Amino acid sequence: MGPKPAVALAVLCIASSGLVACSDAQTRPSTPDPADQVAPAPTPAPSPEPSDAHAADAGETSGEEIAAPDVLPAAPDGTPMLACDAGPDEMSCIPGGAFIRGADEGPEHARPRAEIWLQTFWIDRNEVTYAQYKACEKAGACPKSGPQYLDFDRPQQPVNGVSWFDARAYCVAQGKRLPTESEWEKAARGTDGRTYPWGEEEATCELAIIKTKELGRGCGVKKAGEKPDTGRVWEIGSRPPTQYGLYDMAGNSFEWVNDWYSSSYAECGDACFGVNPRGPCDGEDDCTTHKHKVVRGGSWYWGPDRAMTYFRRPHVPRNEPFHHFGFRCAADLEQASRIVMVRAADSDLAGPSE
């Protein structure tokens, strides 16, 4: 999936009255460049290109992809679950309904296992790329941000090193938003509560871009070394997709989600259960009781345990100290429909292509 034209960013912000203004997105604090955190400049470790089989997968979805049902049952509180409608080509629709979140046998922060109901939503098939984020910067809709290591700035690598504020600004500029923590987990687990996006088999380099458990080095690295040259992010879509046609939900880059972090769902209480939970403080910016946001999905730097669908990690939203976090965007049905309409209007204004 290539980057979208930068011109669409400004159009979305102007044309969509229901969106947060672009000027607001631009004033969000971004990741600073601390003087005491000078980026090292190692010789990039060699990494092979994805295999032919995986490269072929990058533009396709799995044969077991889930078909979205036309009729969905209502939530226990009576909330109607809406069917998938038109949405952007680069996103997958996740049908509303119940799913199992968390794991009683997992780490404390993932407990307890519980049934959660979510409204239908859309989510990006891929992590946002370096090229896409830089196009947003150029359009003036995103703060300047990005990686601090060499060989992390290829156009189709996931952008990394961004703060939570940077990630939100990008999604708002596209007419989207960050997914909630529960939305992200449902998208990763599919319909059957998988431990990993592909099933119960532990993560390996054939399935995800991680640090190998046996050798203690990143996928594709021939020799063990000191950080950060123990690996790197790979171009998006190099591994097989999930049931919903999503790529890199395990490994490659940890992904910011919208929620504030609680040490467990039990500690969070009612705000983390029921229908469409948004976490502590209902996900609002003003949350004096919590200091960290959540990242999900594991990364190139960590082993298979952090690639589990229910693994949660806290970090300060300004991304200090610096970590190679990325993100993908989500959209509710109204946002997705609006994006489709705006893009259609842009196409009509542009006229037929030569």
HUNOR-V323937 format. One record per pair of residues at least 12 apart in sequence whose ideal C-beta (glycine too) atoms are under 10 Angstrom apart, sorted by sequence separation. I is the first residue (numbers start at 1). GAP is how many residues later the second one is. D is the distance in whole Angstrom. If there is no record, write none. Layout:
I;GAP;D
I;GAP;D
//
This chain:
10;12;7
13;12;8
69;12;9
71;12;7
72;12;9
83;12;7
84;12;9
101;12;7
102;12;6
133;12;7
134;12;7
147;12;8
148;12;9
149;12;8
196;12;8
205;12;10
207;12;10
212;12;10
217;12;9
218;12;5
219;12;6
220;12;8
236;12;6
239;12;8
259;12;9
265;12;9
268;12;6
271;12;9
280;12;10
296;12;10
297;12;8
313;12;9
9;13;8
13;13;10
70;13;6
82;13;9
83;13;8
100;13;6
101;13;6
133;13;7
146;13;6
147;13;5
148;13;6
205;13;9
206;13;9
217;13;5
218;13;2
219;13;9
235;13;10
238;13;10
239;13;8
259;13;8
267;13;9
296;13;8
298;13;7
69;14;7
70;14;9
81;14;8
82;14;6
100;14;7
101;14;8
102;14;9
145;14;8
146;14;8
147;14;4
164;14;8
205;14;4
216;14;8
217;14;6
218;14;7
220;14;7
234;14;8
238;14;8
265;14;9
279;14;10
296;14;9
297;14;8
299;14;10
68;15;7
69;15;9
81;15;3
99;15;10
100;15;6
101;15;5
145;15;10
146;15;5
147;15;9
204;15;9
205;15;7
215;15;10
218;15;9
219;15;7
233;15;9
237;15;10
279;15;8
296;15;7
298;15;9
9;16;10
68;16;4
80;16;9
81;16;6
99;16;7
100;16;8
130;16;7
145;16;7
146;16;7
205;16;10
218;16;9
236;16;8
295;16;10
296;16;7
297;16;9
67;17;10
68;17;10
79;17;9
81;17;9
98;17;5
99;17;6
101;17;9
130;17;8
142;17;10
145;17;5
234;17;9
235;17;9
236;17;9
262;17;7
295;17;8
296;17;7
98;18;7
99;18;8
145;18;7
212;18;10
220;18;10
233;18;9
234;18;6
259;18;8
260;18;9
261;18;8
262;18;6
294;18;6
295;18;5
97;19;10
98;19;5
99;19;7
134;19;9
143;19;9
211;19;7
212;19;9
219;19;9
233;19;5
234;19;10
259;19;7
260;19;5
261;19;8
294;19;7
295;19;8
97;20;7
98;20;8
135;20;10
142;20;9
143;20;8
145;20;9
146;20;9
211;20;6
219;20;9
232;20;10
233;20;5
258;20;7
259;20;3
260;20;4
293;20;10
294;20;6
295;20;6
75;21;8
96;21;8
97;21;7
134;21;8
145;21;4
210;21;8
258;21;8
259;21;7
260;21;6
292;21;9
293;21;7
294;21;8
74;22;9
75;22;8
76;22;9
96;22;6
97;22;9
130;22;8
131;22;9
143;22;7
144;22;9
145;22;9
209;22;8
257;22;9
259;22;9
260;22;10
268;22;9
292;22;4
293;22;6
301;22;9
72;23;6
73;23;9
74;23;10
75;23;8
95;23;9
96;23;5
97;23;8
130;23;5
131;23;9
132;23;9
136;23;9
143;23;5
209;23;9
259;23;10
260;23;7
291;23;8
292;23;6
293;23;8
301;23;7
68;24;9
72;24;5
73;24;7
94;24;8
95;24;10
96;24;4
130;24;6
131;24;4
132;24;9
142;24;7
145;24;9
209;24;7
259;24;6
260;24;9
290;24;9
291;24;10
292;24;6
293;24;5
295;24;10
299;24;9
300;24;8
68;25;6
70;25;10
72;25;6
73;25;8
94;25;10
95;25;6
96;25;8
129;25;9
130;25;6
131;25;7
133;25;9
134;25;8
142;25;9
145;25;9
209;25;5
258;25;5
260;25;10
291;25;6
292;25;8
293;25;10
299;25;7
66;26;9
68;26;8
69;26;6
94;26;7
95;26;9
129;26;6
130;26;8
131;26;9
132;26;9
133;26;4
142;26;10
143;26;6
205;26;10
208;26;10
209;26;10
257;26;10
291;26;9
293;26;9
299;26;8
65;27;9
66;27;10
68;27;5
69;27;10
93;27;7
94;27;5
129;27;5
130;27;5
132;27;7
133;27;10
142;27;5
143;27;9
260;27;5
262;27;9
299;27;8
66;28;9
67;28;9
68;28;10
69;28;9
93;28;8
94;28;7
129;28;7
130;28;7
131;28;8
141;28;7
142;28;5
259;28;10
262;28;7
295;28;8
297;28;10
66;29;8
92;29;10
93;29;5
94;29;6
129;29;6
130;29;5
133;29;7
137;29;10
141;29;8
142;29;10
209;29;7
260;29;8
261;29;6
263;29;10
296;29;10
297;29;9
91;30;9
92;30;7
93;30;8
126;30;9
127;30;9
128;30;7
129;30;6
130;30;8
136;30;9
142;30;9
208;30;10
209;30;7
260;30;4
261;30;8
262;30;9
295;30;5
297;30;10
61;31;8
91;31;4
92;31;6
127;31;4
128;31;6
130;31;10
141;31;8
142;31;6
208;31;6
259;31;9
260;31;8
261;31;4
295;31;9
296;31;10
297;31;9
90;32;10
91;32;6
92;32;8
126;32;8
127;32;8
128;32;10
137;32;10
141;32;4
142;32;10
207;32;6
208;32;9
219;32;8
260;32;7
261;32;6
262;32;9
285;32;10
293;32;10
295;32;9
87;33;10
91;33;6
92;33;5
127;33;9
133;33;8
136;33;8
137;33;9
140;33;9
141;33;9
206;33;8
207;33;7
218;33;10
219;33;9
259;33;10
260;33;6
261;33;5
87;34;10
88;34;7
90;34;6
91;34;6
128;34;9
133;34;9
136;34;5
139;34;7
205;34;9
206;34;9
259;34;7
260;34;7
261;34;9
85;35;8
87;35;5
90;35;6
91;35;10
135;35;10
136;35;10
258;35;8
259;35;5
81;36;8
84;36;6
86;36;10
87;36;10
88;36;9
89;36;9
90;36;7
133;36;10
203;36;10
257;36;7
258;36;8
81;37;9
82;37;7
83;37;7
84;37;9
85;37;9
88;37;10
133;37;6
136;37;5
256;37;6
257;37;5
259;37;10
79;38;7
81;38;6
82;38;5
84;38;8
132;38;8
135;38;10
136;38;8
256;38;8
257;38;7
76;39;9
79;39;10
80;39;9
81;39;6
82;39;10
128;39;8
209;39;7
255;39;9
256;39;6
257;39;6
77;40;8
79;40;7
208;40;8
210;40;7
211;40;9
254;40;10
255;40;6
256;40;8
257;40;9
75;41;10
76;41;7
198;41;9
208;41;9
209;41;9
210;41;4
254;41;4
255;41;5
256;41;10
75;42;4
90;42;10
128;42;6
132;42;9
197;42;9
198;42;7
208;42;4
209;42;4
210;42;8
253;42;9
254;42;7
255;42;5
74;43;9
75;43;9
128;43;8
197;43;9
198;43;9
207;43;7
208;43;3
209;43;4
254;43;6
255;43;9
73;44;10
75;44;8
197;44;8
198;44;7
199;44;10
207;44;8
208;44;7
209;44;8
253;44;8
254;44;7
255;44;9
197;45;4
198;45;9
252;45;8
253;45;9
254;45;5
128;46;9
196;46;10
197;46;8
205;46;9
250;46;10
251;46;7
252;46;8
253;46;5
254;46;9
72;47;10
124;47;9
197;47;9
203;47;6
204;47;10
249;47;8
250;47;6
251;47;5
252;47;7
253;47;7
254;47;9
265;47;9
72;48;7
194;48;9
203;48;7
249;48;6
250;48;6
251;48;6
252;48;6
253;48;9
254;48;8
264;48;9
194;49;8
197;49;7
248;49;8
249;49;9
250;49;9
251;49;6
263;49;9
124;50;9
197;50;9
248;50;10
251;50;10
262;50;9
158;51;10
192;51;8
197;51;9
198;51;9
248;51;10
251;51;8
261;51;7
263;51;8
68;52;8
124;52;8
190;52;6
191;52;7
197;52;4
198;52;8
251;52;10
254;52;8
261;52;8
262;52;9
123;53;9
189;53;9
190;53;4
191;53;9
196;53;9
197;53;5
251;53;9
254;53;10
259;53;9
261;53;4
122;54;8
188;54;7
189;54;9
190;54;7
196;54;6
197;54;10
250;54;8
260;54;9
261;54;8
124;55;9
187;55;7
188;55;10
189;55;10
196;55;10
251;55;9
252;55;10
257;55;9
261;55;10
121;56;9
123;56;6
187;56;9
188;56;9
190;56;10
250;56;9
251;56;5
276;56;10
1;57;8
122;57;10
187;57;6
250;57;4
254;57;10
260;57;9
1;58;8
121;58;7
186;58;9
188;58;8
249;58;9
250;58;8
121;59;9
187;59;6
190;59;10
250;59;8
254;59;7
256;59;8
123;60;7
189;60;9
249;60;8
122;61;10
123;61;8
188;61;4
250;61;9
254;61;8
256;61;8
118;62;8
121;62;6
125;62;10
187;62;7
188;62;7
123;63;9
124;63;10
256;63;9
61;64;8
118;64;6
119;64;9
123;64;5
185;64;10
117;65;9
118;65;6
121;65;9
122;65;10
123;65;10
184;65;8
116;66;5
121;66;8
233;66;8
234;66;7
116;67;10
118;67;10
188;67;10
233;67;5
242;67;10
58;68;9
118;68;6
231;68;9
232;68;6
233;68;9
116;69;8
117;69;10
118;69;10
231;69;5
232;69;9
254;69;7
256;69;6
116;70;8
230;70;8
231;70;6
253;70;10
254;70;7
255;70;7
256;70;8
257;70;8
184;71;7
230;71;7
231;71;10
253;71;6
254;71;5
255;71;6
256;71;4
257;71;9
160;72;9
184;72;10
185;72;9
228;72;10
252;72;10
253;72;7
254;72;7
255;72;5
256;72;9
258;72;9
160;73;6
184;73;5
228;73;8
253;73;4
254;73;9
255;73;6
257;73;9
159;74;9
183;74;8
184;74;9
227;74;8
252;74;8
253;74;8
110;75;9
157;75;8
158;75;5
182;75;9
183;75;9
184;75;9
253;75;9
152;76;9
157;76;5
158;76;9
179;76;8
181;76;5
183;76;10
151;77;10
157;77;7
158;77;9
178;77;9
179;77;9
180;77;6
181;77;7
182;77;8
149;78;9
150;78;9
151;78;9
154;78;9
156;78;9
157;78;6
158;78;6
178;78;6
179;78;5
180;78;5
181;78;4
248;78;9
149;79;5
150;79;9
154;79;9
156;79;4
157;79;7
178;79;6
179;79;7
180;79;6
181;79;9
221;79;10
249;79;9
101;80;9
102;80;10
113;80;8
148;80;9
149;80;8
152;80;6
154;80;9
155;80;8
156;80;6
178;80;4
179;80;9
181;80;9
220;80;9
248;80;9
101;81;6
147;81;10
151;81;6
152;81;6
154;81;6
156;81;8
177;81;7
178;81;9
181;81;10
218;81;9
219;81;7
247;81;9
150;82;9
151;82;9
156;82;10
218;82;5
246;82;8
99;83;8
102;83;8
149;83;7
182;83;10
218;83;7
4;84;9
90;84;10
99;84;10
101;84;5
149;84;10
181;84;10
218;84;10
4;85;10
91;85;8
94;85;9
100;85;9
101;85;7
147;85;9
171;85;10
4;86;8
88;86;9
99;86;8
100;86;9
147;86;8
88;87;9
99;87;5
171;87;9
181;87;10
211;87;9
216;87;8
1;88;9
2;88;9
88;88;8
98;88;9
99;88;10
101;88;8
167;88;8
168;88;8
210;88;6
211;88;8
1;89;6
94;89;7
97;89;9
100;89;7
106;89;8
158;89;10
167;89;4
208;89;9
209;89;9
210;89;7
211;89;7
214;89;10
94;90;10
96;90;10
99;90;6
103;90;9
105;90;10
158;90;7
166;90;9
167;90;9
168;90;8
182;90;8
208;90;7
209;90;8
210;90;7
211;90;6
213;90;5
236;90;10
95;91;10
99;91;8
100;91;10
102;91;10
162;91;10
165;91;9
167;91;9
181;91;8
182;91;9
208;91;10
209;91;5
210;91;8
211;91;6
212;91;8
213;91;6
233;91;7
94;92;6
99;92;7
100;92;9
101;92;9
103;92;8
160;92;9
161;92;9
164;92;5
208;92;9
209;92;10
210;92;7
211;92;5
212;92;9
213;92;9
232;92;9
236;92;10
94;93;5
98;93;10
99;93;9
100;93;4
160;93;5
163;93;8
164;93;9
183;93;9
210;93;6
211;93;9
233;93;8
97;94;9
99;94;7
100;94;10
158;94;6
159;94;8
160;94;8
162;94;8
164;94;9
182;94;8
183;94;10
210;94;6
92;95;8
157;95;9
158;95;4
160;95;10
182;95;6
183;95;10
203;95;7
210;95;10
211;95;9
94;96;9
95;96;9
157;96;9
158;96;10
180;96;8
181;96;8
182;96;8
208;96;8
210;96;8
211;96;10
228;96;8
158;97;9
180;97;7
181;97;9
182;97;8
207;97;9
210;97;6
58;98;10
180;98;6
181;98;6
209;98;9
180;99;7
203;99;10
208;99;5
197;100;9
203;100;8
204;100;7
207;100;9
152;101;10
202;101;10
203;101;4
181;102;9
196;102;10
202;102;5
203;102;8
130;103;9
180;103;7
201;103;10
202;103;9
203;103;9
204;103;10
47;104;9
132;104;10
203;104;4
44;105;9
46;105;10
130;105;10
178;105;9
202;105;9
203;105;8
44;106;5
45;106;8
127;106;9
129;106;8
130;106;10
177;106;10
202;106;9
41;107;10
42;107;8
43;107;8
44;107;4
129;107;6
39;108;8
40;108;9
41;108;8
42;108;7
43;108;9
44;108;9
128;108;9
188;108;7
196;108;8
39;109;4
40;109;7
41;109;6
42;109;9
126;109;10
127;109;6
187;109;10
188;109;7
38;110;9
39;110;6
40;110;8
126;110;4
127;110;9
184;110;9
197;110;8
25;111;9
33;111;9
37;111;8
39;111;8
125;111;9
126;111;6
184;111;10
185;111;7
196;111;6
197;111;10
30;112;8
31;112;8
33;112;10
124;112;10
125;112;8
181;112;9
184;112;5
185;112;10
195;112;10
196;112;6
197;112;6
30;113;3
31;113;9
32;113;10
39;113;10
181;113;5
184;113;8
195;113;6
196;113;6
26;114;7
28;114;9
29;114;8
30;114;7
31;114;5
180;114;9
181;114;10
194;114;9
195;114;6
25;115;10
26;115;6
28;115;7
30;115;5
31;115;9
33;115;8
126;115;10
178;115;9
181;115;7
194;115;6
195;115;8
25;116;6
26;116;8
27;116;9
125;116;8
193;116;8
194;116;10
195;116;10
22;117;9
23;117;10
25;117;7
26;117;7
31;117;9
125;117;9
168;117;10
179;117;9
193;117;9
22;118;8
23;118;9
25;118;9
22;119;5
125;119;8
127;119;10
188;119;10
189;119;10
190;119;9
22;120;10
125;120;6
126;120;8
127;120;8
165;120;10
188;120;9
189;120;5
123;121;8
125;121;5
126;121;5
127;121;5
188;121;4
189;121;8
39;122;9
123;122;10
124;122;8
125;122;6
126;122;7
127;122;9
187;122;9
188;122;9
1;123;9
9;123;10
123;123;7
124;123;9
125;123;9
186;123;9
188;123;10
1;124;7
66;124;7
125;124;10
185;124;6
1;125;5
3;125;9
65;125;10
66;125;6
127;125;7
128;125;9
168;125;10
184;125;9
185;125;6
3;126;6
6;126;9
9;126;7
13;126;9
64;126;9
66;126;10
123;126;9
126;126;10
127;126;6
167;126;9
185;126;10
2;127;8
3;127;9
4;127;10
8;127;9
9;127;6
127;127;10
128;127;9
185;127;9
1;128;8
3;128;4
4;128;7
6;128;9
7;128;9
11;128;10
13;128;7
127;128;7
164;128;10
165;128;10
167;128;10
184;128;10
2;129;8
3;129;4
6;129;4
9;129;9
10;129;6
12;129;9
164;129;5
2;130;9
3;130;9
5;130;8
6;130;7
9;130;4
10;130;8
31;130;7
163;130;9
164;130;9
1;131;9
3;131;8
4;131;7
6;131;9
8;131;9
9;131;8
10;131;7
31;131;6
32;131;9
124;131;10
164;131;9
181;131;7
3;132;5
4;132;9
6;132;6
7;132;7
9;132;5
30;132;8
31;132;4
3;133;9
6;133;4
9;133;8
30;133;6
31;133;9
5;134;9
6;134;9
29;134;7
31;134;8
64;134;10
6;135;9
28;135;8
29;135;10
30;135;6
31;135;6
28;136;9
29;136;5
30;136;5
62;136;9
28;137;4
29;137;9
27;138;10
28;138;7
28;139;10
30;139;8
160;139;8
25;140;9
28;140;7
29;140;10
160;140;9
25;141;10
28;141;5
158;141;10
187;141;9
27;142;9
158;142;10
25;143;7
26;143;7
184;143;10
187;143;8
25;144;4
28;144;9
184;144;8
24;145;9
25;145;8
25;146;9
26;146;10
184;146;8
22;147;9
25;147;5
26;147;9
183;147;6
20;148;9
24;148;8
25;148;6
152;148;10
179;148;9
20;149;9
92;149;9
95;149;9
116;149;9
168;149;9
178;149;7
179;149;7
183;149;10
22;150;8
92;150;9
94;150;6
167;150;9
178;150;9
179;150;7
180;150;8
20;151;10
21;151;9
22;151;6
92;151;10
93;151;8
114;151;7
164;151;8
166;151;10
178;151;7
179;151;4
3;152;7
20;152;5
54;152;8
92;152;5
93;152;10
94;152;9
109;152;8
112;152;8
113;152;9
114;152;10
163;152;9
164;152;8
165;152;6
166;152;9
167;152;9
176;152;9
177;152;7
178;152;7
179;152;9
2;153;8
3;153;9
19;153;6
20;153;9
53;153;10
54;153;10
92;153;5
109;153;8
111;153;5
112;153;6
163;153;9
164;153;4
165;153;7
166;153;8
176;153;4
177;153;6
2;154;8
19;154;9
91;154;10
92;154;6
109;154;6
110;154;8
111;154;7
112;154;6
163;154;6
164;154;7
165;154;9
175;154;9
176;154;6
177;154;7
1;155;8
19;155;9
20;155;10
51;155;9
91;155;9
108;155;7
109;155;5
110;155;8
111;155;6
121;155;9
163;155;5
164;155;7
174;155;6
176;155;5
177;155;8
19;156;6
108;156;6
109;156;8
111;156;10
116;156;9
117;156;10
119;156;8
163;156;4
171;156;8
173;156;10
175;156;7
176;156;9
18;157;9
19;157;9
20;157;9
107;157;9
109;157;10
116;157;7
117;157;7
118;157;8
119;157;6
162;157;7
163;157;8
170;157;7
171;157;9
172;157;9
174;157;8
19;158;9
108;158;9
109;158;9
114;158;9
115;158;9
116;158;7
117;158;4
118;158;6
161;158;7
167;158;8
171;158;4
177;158;7
13;159;8
16;159;5
50;159;10
108;159;9
114;159;6
115;159;10
116;159;8
117;159;7
118;159;9
163;159;9
166;159;9
167;159;8
168;159;9
170;159;7
171;159;8
176;159;6
12;160;9
13;160;6
15;160;9
114;160;9
116;160;9
117;160;9
163;160;10
167;160;4
171;160;9
175;160;6
176;160;8
9;161;9
12;161;7
13;161;9
112;161;9
116;161;6
161;161;6
162;161;10
164;161;8
166;161;8
167;161;9
168;161;9
174;161;9
175;161;9
12;162;6
13;162;8
47;162;9
102;162;9
161;162;8
162;162;9
163;162;8
167;162;8
9;163;10
10;163;8
12;163;4
102;163;6
114;163;10
160;163;8
161;163;5
162;163;6
164;163;8
175;163;6
176;163;7
9;164;5
11;164;9
12;164;9
101;164;8
102;164;10
160;164;4
161;164;7
162;164;7
171;164;10
175;164;5
8;165;9
9;165;7
159;165;10
160;165;6
161;165;8
162;165;7
174;165;7
175;165;10
8;166;8
9;166;9
158;166;9
159;166;10
160;166;5
6;167;10
8;167;9
158;167;10
159;167;6
160;167;9
175;167;7
158;168;4
159;168;8
175;168;10
157;169;9
158;169;8
4;170;8
50;170;9
102;170;9
127;170;9
158;170;8
47;171;8
48;171;9
49;171;9
101;171;9
45;172;8
47;172;7
48;172;5
101;172;9
152;172;7
45;173;7
47;173;3
149;173;10
46;174;7
47;174;7
48;174;9
145;174;9
148;174;6
45;175;8
46;175;8
47;175;9
147;175;9
149;175;8
45;176;5
46;176;6
65;176;8
66;176;9
68;176;9
101;176;9
148;176;8
45;177;7
46;177;9
58;177;8
60;177;9
64;177;10
65;177;8
66;177;5
98;177;10
147;177;7
45;178;8
58;178;8
59;178;7
62;178;6
64;178;9
65;178;6
66;178;6
45;179;10
58;179;3
61;179;9
62;179;5
64;179;6
65;179;7
66;179;9
96;179;10
147;179;10
45;180;7
54;180;10
55;180;9
57;180;7
58;180;7
60;180;9
61;180;5
62;180;7
65;180;5
96;180;9
57;181;8
58;181;9
60;181;7
61;181;9
62;181;7
65;181;10
43;182;9
55;182;8
57;182;7
58;182;9
59;182;10
61;182;9
62;182;9
42;183;8
45;183;9
54;183;8
55;183;7
57;183;5
58;183;9
61;183;8
62;183;7
42;184;8
44;184;10
45;184;5
47;184;8
50;184;7
54;184;5
57;184;6
61;184;4
62;184;10
42;185;9
44;185;7
45;185;7
47;185;7
49;185;9
50;185;7
54;185;6
60;185;8
61;185;9
109;185;9
40;186;9
42;186;7
43;186;7
45;186;7
47;186;10
48;186;10
49;186;8
54;186;7
61;186;9
40;187;8
42;187;4
45;187;7
47;187;7
50;187;8
51;187;9
53;187;9
40;188;7
42;188;10
44;188;7
47;188;10
50;188;4
51;188;10
39;189;9
40;189;9
49;189;8
50;189;8
58;189;7
57;190;8
133;193;9
81;194;10
133;194;9
79;195;10
79;196;5
130;196;9
77;197;7
78;197;9
79;197;8
113;197;9
129;197;9
76;198;8
77;198;6
107;198;8
110;198;8
128;198;7
75;199;8
76;199;7
77;199;10
106;199;9
107;199;10
110;199;9
111;199;9
127;199;5
128;199;6
75;200;5
110;200;4
127;200;7
128;200;6
74;201;10
75;201;8
107;201;9
109;201;9
110;201;7
127;201;5
128;201;7
106;202;7
109;202;8
110;202;6
126;202;7
127;202;10
106;203;10
107;203;8
109;203;5
124;203;9
125;203;8
106;204;5
107;204;7
109;204;8
124;204;4
103;205;8
105;205;10
106;205;8
107;205;8
109;205;8
123;205;6
124;205;5
103;206;9
106;206;9
123;206;7
124;206;7
102;207;10
103;207;5
122;207;9
123;207;5
124;207;9
101;208;9
102;208;6
103;208;9
122;208;6
123;208;8
101;209;7
121;209;6
122;209;4
100;210;9
102;210;9
121;210;7
122;210;8
121;211;6
122;211;8
120;212;8
121;212;7
119;213;7
120;213;6
122;213;8
123;213;10
119;214;8
121;214;9
122;214;5
121;215;8
122;215;10
120;216;9
122;217;9
1;235;7
1;236;7
94;236;9
91;237;9
96;237;9
90;238;10
91;238;8
93;238;10
90;239;9
91;239;8
91;240;7
93;240;9
88;241;10
88;243;7
93;243;8
87;244;7
91;245;7
1;246;9
87;246;8
86;247;9
88;247;9
85;248;6
87;248;9
88;248;6
91;248;9
84;249;8
85;249;10
87;249;4
88;249;10
90;249;10
82;250;9
83;250;9
86;250;7
87;250;7
82;251;6
85;251;7
86;251;6
88;251;5
89;251;9
82;252;10
84;252;9
85;252;6
87;252;8
88;252;6
47;253;10
86;253;9
87;253;7
86;254;5
89;254;9
85;255;9
86;255;9
88;255;7
28;257;10
86;258;10
37;283;9
39;283;8
37;284;7
36;285;10
37;285;6
31;286;10
32;286;7
34;286;7
31;287;6
32;287;9
34;287;8
29;288;8
30;288;8
31;288;5
32;288;7
34;288;8
28;289;10
29;289;6
30;289;9
31;289;7
33;289;9
32;290;9
31;291;7
31;292;10
31;294;9
18;316;7
19;316;8
18;317;8
16;318;10
16;319;8
19;319;8
18;320;7
17;321;9
16;322;5
12;323;10
15;323;8
16;323;8
16;325;9
12;326;8
15;326;9
16;326;6
12;327;7
15;327;5
14;328;9
13;329;10
12;330;6
15;330;7
8;331;9
11;331;6
12;331;9
15;331;9
11;332;9
8;334;8
11;334;8
12;334;9
8;335;7
11;335;6
5;338;10
8;338;6
11;338;9
4;339;9
7;339;8
5;341;9
7;343;9
5;345;10
//
